[in-house]
Amino acid sequence: MTAPKTIVVQNDAPAPKPEDLKGNEILLNIKHIGICGSEIHAYHGLHPSCIYPVVQGHEYSGVVVAVGKDVKGFRPGDHATARPQLVCGKCNPCREGRYNICENLKVQAFHADGAAQDYFVVTEDRAVLLPKDMPLEFGAMVEPTAVGAHATNRVPLAGRNVVVSGAGPIGNIVAQFAQARGAAKVLITDISDLRLAKARECGIKYTLNVSKTPLAEGVKELFGEEGFQTAFEVAGVESSIQSLMTTIQKGGDIVIVAVFAHNPVINMEHLGEHELRLVGTLMYKHEDYLEAVEAISSGRIRLQPLVSNRFPLERYDDAYQYIDDNRMSTMKVMIDL
């Protein structure tokens, strides 16, 4: 991506050579790449920190081609994915084990080149082994699943009523994790009937189209006097966070998962008087990746209904155009190599 809305495919890009691997490096032959909502923001020049030019692709899976001399947990033929976080290891958050919020964090596909290439080198500390019986396509969805794992660990959920605003792939996975973590009732909302139908396919029982029924009305009907105590904002629009703030129980938690293209206006007086907590969440840690693999493998998280369409690498730009033209009916678009 050389600039917003400009994708260039280089057919003559040199491939990394196995003999050039450092001791801790793994060479992957990339097989599948998922397109993320954050990359759509970058495509339109609306991502707050994307640097151009940059190779896209941070949700991916591949087959191990070669490993460096010090690699112990992987061998050629294994299936793998890896975290796209490049961290310094020296700042205060890193020293506290919170490297996902590293002061010098670089994320591949936004600040450093990503995996949208046939061969891609990763370090063993960021790599995760995939079960051979897991479809490689699902391996490319470990990254968004790890986002859901991390976000739903940011606040208590057991026994609480939960609202998830936004039923795209991340919102869907967040709602599935909320159920798996023992939430009492989970309501997912959107303005797309198709996305809400996909949510029900994934086992999320309660859905609400907020373009037809206001959130306050839907919440009252489902939760009654109990109300809801936790919310996840995954839509990335101002009206969504405003609605959650005005309908959640006093003292409730709202986790901000989405990337906002434009900073929202919120009522700070309401925030203070209701003692609400707005909680940030950024990406994931390694244990979230491991939990994501387990959750997919065990069937706790269902992914099959989420794949909308597939494109070859050479048609990367067409994939973005397809998403733009079918926003209300698109879930996860995959690039297949």
Disulfide bonds with the S-S distance in Angstrom:
none
